[in-house]
Amino acid sequence: MKKALFLLLFALVATTRLFAQDDELDNFSFETEPLKSESNPYFSVGAGYQLTFLSLNYDEINKYVADKLELDKFEGIFTLGGVHGFTGLVVIPNTRLGFYGISGSKFTEKENSSTNLKSTAELKVVINGFSIDYGIVPVKSLAVLPGLNFGWGNYTLETTETPTSIDWNDVDNINVGSAKMNRIENKFMMVQPQLSVEYAVTNFAMIRANVHYNLTFDNPLVDKKWTFNKDAELKNTPNKMNSNGLGLQIGLYLGLFNY
């Protein structure tokens, strides 16, 4: 009987202590810290070839080419190609600096068999510049880069009217009216706000797509903004005769792409 009472008393004490410990657990507070989201770093060094498809306004230039020279109008997308190289800036994380040079042309011609004359017109655009971009890496190997290009270039229209054939001995004797070449040129500066999307196929190869807007203005570093046949200053040129326009770009690059 004494043993039974002892065991009962021990059970009551143990149960009371257990519930007391449960009450003390309620007094503890567990604080959780939010997980820190770390953005993936962007760094790349490379160079590659890029194609640019630029939407130009040909209205003013076609008034000269089609109406006065009676050639076919310039139409369609203006295509430029060239190289682009860049390197990441260690001092400013996720930022890179680049340099590029692109050029392109459009051509139209007409041959008059009755007069033995051939007329041509070629529109050329050359752009050189620097680029600065900031890389955002949402997932591995994929980067989105807002950026800005700035640089300089030439916008040139070259027209010719020549015989379809001529003998070497008659070059100096040819009538100036039946063989002429004119060159209209504008030296400009430009800025290009842009957005690029890049995918690193491997750590050493990358493909790139880009959308930008080309905004040009007369180069303040030269005396003659527009020239005729290289030397004569050309005045009263139409405002819409320029290389402004929306551009799309694709490129293939080799280098080191660590993102």
Order of alpha helices (4+ residues) and beta strands (2+ residues): alpha-beta-alpha-beta-beta-beta-beta-beta-beta-beta-beta-beta-beta
